[in-house]
């Protein structure tokens, strides 16, 4: 059950089952995090406990820190240090701004037969393994989930146009590598020039400033990548146009054209 009518208009609150489902963790994990004081206490209304978007943001932060190799003890110390003398709402607002997904593309759930048909029946065990390694698909037993409708549409289009699925997957791995490097470059740029190193914890005002920076720079990063990719494609196609035209020219066509021009 989700409550859309919490204390403030437009806020959203969750029962523990719904919070766990939204965060992708078991209910027992939510309770364990509460016991370890990794999660703030929920709002109580009679016998009911209500969790906010801030709790969901905190669960996502914990999950990402665990993925990066942090222990729960280390995460607790980190969060405790951040919260010391600070408004928890400000901290959670910053966490949510930093960790909110950059894409809004929803996964697509389909049968294995539908997946095979979408790729022209080129879905081999090797292709499935590589797609799972790349994070494109997730095995859900009788069904399969593709992480992105847009990537599904673009990859199936490439296959329909005649590019083998195996080649599309190899290109996908290269694209991910380049995208990781671009993301690292942009994050490093922001960290070196906009986030000041300090011995003491940042003030509430500084946390709010960093939150605004993150929110403003999201579209900047996306626009930069899109524009530079378009410019790179223009340059590449210009460089390759001669080769493309030569490869399309029929044998003997040049002589025929020259002869026709002379007539």
NUTOR-583600 format. One record per residue (C-alpha): x, y, z; residue in one letter; residue number from 1. Coordinates in Angstrom, 2 decimals, decimal comma. Layout:
# NUTOR-583600
+---------+---------+---------+---+-----+
|      xx |      yy |      zz | r |   k |
+---------+---------+---------+---+-----+
|       X |       Y |       Z | A | NUM |
...
+---------+---------+---------+---+-----+
//
This chain:
# NUTOR-583600
+---------+---------+---------+---+-----+
|      xx |      yy |      zz | r |   k |
+---------+---------+---------+---+-----+
|    0,00 |    0,00 |    0,00 | X |   1 |
|    1,28 |    3,47 |   -0,95 | X |   2 |
|   -0,06 |    6,64 |    0,68 | X |   3 |
|   -0,19 |    9,64 |   -1,68 | X |   4 |
|   -1,65 |   11,88 |    1,02 | X |   5 |
|    1,08 |   12,18 |    3,60 | X |   6 |
|    1,60 |   15,25 |    5,80 | X |   7 |
|    2,61 |   17,48 |    2,89 | X |   8 |
|    0,88 |   17,70 |   -0,48 | X |   9 |
|    2,65 |   15,75 |   -3,20 | X |  10 |
|    4,62 |   13,58 |   -0,80 | X |  11 |
|    4,55 |    9,82 |   -1,05 | X |  12 |
|    4,79 |    7,27 |    1,72 | X |  13 |
|    5,15 |    3,49 |    1,72 | X |  14 |
|    4,30 |    0,57 |    3,93 | X |  15 |
|    7,36 |   -1,56 |    4,59 | X |  16 |
|    6,39 |   -4,18 |    1,95 | X |  17 |
|    6,03 |   -1,51 |   -0,74 | X |  18 |
|    9,26 |    0,21 |    0,28 | X |  19 |
|   11,18 |   -3,06 |    0,06 | X |  20 |
|    9,70 |   -3,80 |   -3,37 | X |  21 |
|   10,53 |   -0,31 |   -4,67 | X |  22 |
|   14,11 |   -0,62 |   -3,41 | X |  23 |
|   14,54 |   -4,18 |   -4,68 | X |  24 |
|   15,42 |   -5,66 |   -1,29 | X |  25 |
|   13,68 |   -8,15 |    1,04 | X |  26 |
|   11,57 |   -6,79 |    3,91 | X |  27 |
|   13,95 |   -8,42 |    6,39 | X |  28 |
|   16,77 |   -6,31 |    4,94 | X |  29 |
|   14,82 |   -3,11 |    5,60 | X |  30 |
|   14,23 |   -4,20 |    9,20 | X |  31 |
|   17,89 |   -5,17 |    9,60 | X |  32 |
|   19,02 |   -1,75 |    8,35 | X |  33 |
|   16,69 |   -0,14 |   10,88 | X |  34 |
|   18,22 |   -2,23 |   13,66 | X |  35 |
|   21,70 |   -1,14 |   12,52 | X |  36 |
|   20,43 |    2,47 |   12,44 | X |  37 |
|   21,25 |    2,76 |    8,75 | X |  38 |
|   17,65 |    3,87 |    8,17 | X |  39 |
|   15,84 |    6,62 |   10,10 | X |  40 |
|   12,75 |    5,58 |   12,03 | X |  41 |
|    9,52 |    5,59 |   10,03 | X |  42 |
|    6,61 |    7,92 |   10,71 | X |  43 |
|    4,07 |    6,27 |   13,00 | X |  44 |
|    0,35 |    6,61 |   12,53 | X |  45 |
|   -1,36 |    4,46 |   15,13 | X |  46 |
|   -0,01 |    0,97 |   14,61 | X |  47 |
|    1,14 |    1,68 |   11,08 | X |  48 |
|    4,68 |    2,62 |   10,07 | X |  49 |
|    5,06 |    4,86 |    7,01 | X |  50 |
|    8,30 |    5,27 |    5,07 | X |  51 |
|    9,06 |    8,24 |    2,83 | X |  52 |
|   10,90 |    8,85 |   -0,43 | X |  53 |
|   13,87 |    9,75 |    1,77 | X |  54 |
|   13,94 |    6,19 |    3,11 | X |  55 |
|   13,82 |    4,86 |   -0,45 | X |  56 |
|   16,70 |    7,16 |   -1,43 | X |  57 |
|   18,71 |    5,94 |    1,59 | X |  58 |
|   18,17 |    2,29 |    0,64 | X |  59 |
|   19,42 |    3,01 |   -2,86 | X |  60 |
|   22,49 |    4,77 |   -1,48 | X |  61 |
|   23,27 |    1,79 |    0,76 | X |  62 |
|   22,87 |   -0,59 |   -2,19 | X |  63 |
|   25,26 |    1,45 |   -4,33 | X |  64 |
|   27,85 |    1,70 |   -1,56 | X |  65 |
|   27,65 |   -2,07 |   -1,04 | X |  66 |
|   28,18 |   -2,59 |   -4,78 | X |  67 |
|   31,34 |   -0,49 |   -4,51 | X |  68 |
|   32,76 |   -2,73 |   -1,81 | X |  69 |
|   31,83 |   -0,85 |    1,38 | X |  70 |
|   30,87 |   -2,88 |    4,44 | X |  71 |
|   27,73 |   -2,12 |    6,43 | X |  72 |
|   29,93 |   -1,00 |    9,31 | X |  73 |
|   31,77 |    1,41 |    7,04 | X |  74 |
|   28,51 |    2,69 |    5,58 | X |  75 |
|   27,14 |    3,30 |    9,09 | X |  76 |
|   30,23 |    5,31 |   10,02 | X |  77 |
|   30,03 |    7,30 |    6,80 | X |  78 |
|   26,36 |    8,14 |    7,26 | X |  79 |
|   26,87 |    8,96 |   10,92 | X |  80 |
|   29,70 |   11,35 |   10,08 | X |  81 |
|   27,62 |   13,05 |    7,40 | X |  82 |
|   24,63 |   13,43 |    9,68 | X |  83 |
|   26,54 |   14,76 |   12,67 | X |  84 |
|   25,21 |   18,22 |   13,33 | X |  85 |
|   23,33 |   18,27 |   10,03 | X |  86 |
|   19,68 |   18,17 |    9,01 | X |  87 |
|   18,98 |   14,62 |    7,86 | X |  88 |
|   16,49 |   15,92 |    5,30 | X |  89 |
|   19,24 |   17,98 |    3,64 | X |  90 |
|   21,56 |   14,98 |    3,52 | X |  91 |
|   18,89 |   12,71 |    2,09 | X |  92 |
|   17,97 |   15,35 |   -0,47 | X |  93 |
|   21,60 |   15,40 |   -1,61 | X |  94 |
|   21,73 |   11,57 |   -1,66 | X |  95 |
|   18,57 |   11,44 |   -3,75 | X |  96 |
|   19,87 |   14,07 |   -6,22 | X |  97 |
|   23,17 |   12,24 |   -6,65 | X |  98 |
|   21,79 |    8,72 |   -6,94 | X |  99 |
|   18,58 |    9,34 |   -8,91 | X | 100 |
|   18,67 |    7,34 |  -12,15 | X | 101 |
|   19,93 |    9,32 |  -15,13 | X | 102 |
|   17,61 |    7,49 |  -17,48 | X | 103 |
|   13,85 |    7,12 |  -17,34 | X | 104 |
|   13,64 |    4,11 |  -19,64 | X | 105 |
|   11,63 |    1,24 |  -18,19 | X | 106 |
|   12,57 |   -2,45 |  -18,58 | X | 107 |
|   10,62 |   -4,60 |  -21,04 | X | 108 |
|    9,35 |   -8,00 |  -19,89 | X | 109 |
|    8,80 |  -10,65 |  -22,55 | X | 110 |
|    8,85 |  -14,38 |  -23,13 | X | 111 |
|   12,00 |  -16,10 |  -24,34 | X | 112 |
|   10,20 |  -16,88 |  -27,61 | X | 113 |
|    9,43 |  -13,18 |  -28,12 | X | 114 |
|   13,05 |  -12,28 |  -27,45 | X | 115 |
|   14,27 |  -14,84 |  -29,98 | X | 116 |
|   11,79 |  -13,63 |  -32,62 | X | 117 |
|   12,75 |   -9,98 |  -32,02 | X | 118 |
|   16,36 |  -10,78 |  -32,94 | X | 119 |
|   15,63 |  -12,93 |  -35,94 | X | 120 |
|   16,21 |  -16,16 |  -34,01 | X | 121 |
|   19,92 |  -15,31 |  -33,54 | X | 122 |
|   19,65 |  -15,69 |  -29,75 | X | 123 |
|   22,26 |  -18,37 |  -29,02 | X | 124 |
|   23,43 |  -19,46 |  -25,54 | X | 125 |
|   26,62 |  -17,45 |  -26,15 | X | 126 |
|   24,61 |  -14,34 |  -27,06 | X | 127 |
|   22,48 |  -14,73 |  -23,92 | X | 128 |
|   25,55 |  -15,02 |  -21,70 | X | 129 |
|   27,10 |  -11,91 |  -23,20 | X | 130 |
|   23,85 |   -9,96 |  -22,97 | X | 131 |
|   23,54 |  -10,88 |  -19,28 | X | 132 |
|   27,17 |   -9,92 |  -18,62 | X | 133 |
|   26,53 |   -6,55 |  -20,22 | X | 134 |
|   23,43 |   -6,06 |  -18,08 | X | 135 |
|   21,05 |   -5,90 |  -21,04 | X | 136 |
|   18,82 |   -8,76 |  -19,94 | X | 137 |
|   17,80 |  -10,45 |  -16,71 | X | 138 |
|   16,61 |  -14,05 |  -16,47 | X | 139 |
|   13,24 |  -14,21 |  -14,70 | X | 140 |
|   12,54 |  -17,88 |  -15,21 | X | 141 |
|    9,72 |  -18,23 |  -17,72 | X | 142 |
|   10,29 |  -14,65 |  -18,85 | X | 143 |
|   13,20 |  -12,32 |  -19,57 | X | 144 |
|   13,51 |   -8,62 |  -18,76 | X | 145 |
|   15,39 |   -6,28 |  -21,12 | X | 146 |
|   16,71 |   -3,28 |  -19,23 | X | 147 |
|   15,66 |   -0,63 |  -21,75 | X | 148 |
|   12,86 |   -0,34 |  -24,29 | X | 149 |
|   14,92 |    2,11 |  -26,33 | X | 150 |
|   17,98 |   -0,14 |  -26,41 | X | 151 |
|   15,76 |   -3,07 |  -27,31 | X | 152 |
|   14,32 |   -1,10 |  -30,23 | X | 153 |
|   17,70 |    0,12 |  -31,49 | X | 154 |
|   19,42 |   -3,27 |  -31,23 | X | 155 |
|   16,57 |   -5,14 |  -32,95 | X | 156 |
|   16,59 |   -2,50 |  -35,71 | X | 157 |
|   20,31 |   -3,11 |  -36,30 | X | 158 |
|   19,72 |   -6,86 |  -36,50 | X | 159 |
|   16,79 |   -6,43 |  -38,91 | X | 160 |
|   18,99 |   -4,27 |  -41,14 | X | 161 |
|   21,47 |   -7,13 |  -41,45 | X | 162 |
|   24,02 |   -6,66 |  -38,65 | X | 163 |
|   24,54 |   -9,96 |  -36,76 | X | 164 |
|   23,47 |   -9,97 |  -33,12 | X | 165 |
|   26,94 |  -11,10 |  -32,09 | X | 166 |
|   28,42 |   -7,98 |  -33,74 | X | 167 |
|   25,80 |   -5,75 |  -32,07 | X | 168 |
|   26,74 |   -7,19 |  -28,66 | X | 169 |
|   30,46 |   -6,66 |  -29,31 | X | 170 |
|   29,74 |   -3,07 |  -30,25 | X | 171 |
|   27,61 |   -2,74 |  -27,13 | X | 172 |
|   30,56 |   -3,75 |  -24,96 | X | 173 |
|   32,73 |   -1,11 |  -26,63 | X | 174 |
|   30,01 |    1,53 |  -26,20 | X | 175 |
|   29,74 |    0,71 |  -22,49 | X | 176 |
|   33,52 |    1,02 |  -22,08 | X | 177 |
|   33,52 |    4,43 |  -23,79 | X | 178 |
|   30,47 |    5,54 |  -21,78 | X | 179 |
|   32,19 |    4,53 |  -18,52 | X | 180 |
|   35,21 |    6,63 |  -19,47 | X | 181 |
|   33,01 |    9,61 |  -20,35 | X | 182 |
|   31,18 |    9,32 |  -17,03 | X | 183 |
|   34,46 |    9,10 |  -15,11 | X | 184 |
|   35,79 |   12,16 |  -16,96 | X | 185 |
|   32,71 |   14,23 |  -16,16 | X | 186 |
|   32,56 |   13,19 |  -12,49 | X | 187 |
|   36,27 |   13,93 |  -12,07 | X | 188 |
|   35,80 |   17,35 |  -13,70 | X | 189 |
|   33,04 |   18,25 |  -11,25 | X | 190 |
|   34,85 |   16,86 |   -8,23 | X | 191 |
|   38,12 |   18,70 |   -8,98 | X | 192 |
|   36,59 |   22,08 |   -9,78 | X | 193 |
|   33,26 |   22,35 |   -7,97 | X | 194 |
|   33,61 |   20,24 |   -4,83 | X | 195 |
|   36,02 |   21,76 |   -2,34 | X | 196 |
|   38,17 |   19,49 |   -0,20 | X | 197 |
|   37,83 |   20,26 |    3,49 | X | 198 |
|   38,63 |   18,84 |    6,90 | X | 199 |
|   35,26 |   19,66 |    8,43 | X | 200 |
|   31,81 |   18,52 |    7,34 | X | 201 |
|   30,04 |   20,75 |    4,82 | X | 202 |
|   27,39 |   23,13 |    6,13 | X | 203 |
|   23,69 |   22,81 |    5,38 | X | 204 |
|   24,08 |   25,61 |    2,84 | X | 205 |
|   26,98 |   23,80 |    1,15 | X | 206 |
|   24,98 |   20,58 |    0,93 | X | 207 |
|   22,10 |   22,52 |   -0,65 | X | 208 |
|   24,54 |   24,14 |   -3,11 | X | 209 |
|   25,94 |   20,75 |   -4,13 | X | 210 |
|   22,43 |   19,39 |   -4,58 | X | 211 |
|   21,56 |   22,26 |   -6,94 | X | 212 |
|   24,80 |   21,74 |   -8,89 | X | 213 |
|   24,05 |   18,04 |   -9,41 | X | 214 |
|   20,52 |   18,79 |  -10,60 | X | 215 |
|   21,69 |   21,52 |  -13,02 | X | 216 |
|   24,56 |   19,49 |  -14,45 | X | 217 |
|   22,51 |   16,43 |  -15,39 | X | 218 |
|   21,11 |   17,96 |  -18,61 | X | 219 |
|   24,47 |   19,62 |  -19,28 | X | 220 |
|   26,25 |   16,26 |  -19,29 | X | 221 |
|   23,60 |   14,64 |  -21,49 | X | 222 |
|   23,61 |   17,53 |  -23,98 | X | 223 |
|   27,42 |   17,54 |  -24,18 | X | 224 |
|   27,55 |   13,83 |  -25,01 | X | 225 |
|   24,77 |   14,03 |  -27,60 | X | 226 |
|   26,21 |   17,08 |  -29,38 | X | 227 |
|   29,77 |   15,74 |  -29,43 | X | 228 |
|   28,58 |   12,37 |  -30,71 | X | 229 |
|   26,65 |   14,07 |  -33,52 | X | 230 |
|   29,73 |   16,11 |  -34,45 | X | 231 |
|   31,89 |   12,98 |  -34,36 | X | 232 |
|   29,45 |   11,18 |  -36,66 | X | 233 |
|   29,53 |   14,11 |  -39,10 | X | 234 |
|   33,33 |   14,02 |  -39,17 | X | 235 |
|   33,50 |   10,25 |  -39,49 | X | 236 |
|   30,95 |   10,03 |  -42,28 | X | 237 |
|   32,69 |   12,84 |  -44,11 | X | 238 |
|   36,00 |   11,01 |  -43,86 | X | 239 |
|   34,48 |    7,70 |  -44,96 | X | 240 |
|   32,16 |    9,01 |  -47,68 | X | 241 |
|   34,65 |    8,41 |  -50,46 | X | 242 |
|   35,23 |    4,82 |  -49,38 | X | 243 |
|   31,49 |    4,24 |  -49,03 | X | 244 |
|   30,80 |    5,54 |  -52,54 | X | 245 |
|   33,64 |    3,45 |  -54,01 | X | 246 |
|   32,32 |    0,31 |  -52,31 | X | 247 |
|   28,86 |    0,97 |  -53,77 | X | 248 |
|   30,17 |    1,65 |  -57,30 | X | 249 |
|   29,66 |   -1,29 |  -59,64 | X | 250 |
|   32,78 |   -2,72 |  -61,35 | X | 251 |
|   33,32 |   -0,92 |  -64,63 | X | 252 |
|   30,79 |    1,74 |  -63,68 | X | 253 |
|   33,38 |    4,50 |  -63,62 | X | 254 |
|   34,40 |    3,81 |  -67,21 | X | 255 |
|   30,76 |    3,67 |  -68,28 | X | 256 |
|   30,02 |    6,97 |  -66,60 | X | 257 |
|   33,05 |    8,58 |  -68,22 | X | 258 |
|   31,96 |    7,30 |  -71,61 | X | 259 |
|   28,43 |    8,53 |  -71,10 | X | 260 |
|   29,77 |   11,92 |  -70,05 | X | 261 |
|   31,87 |   12,18 |  -73,23 | X | 262 |
|   28,81 |   11,38 |  -75,36 | X | 263 |
+---------+---------+---------+---+-----+
//
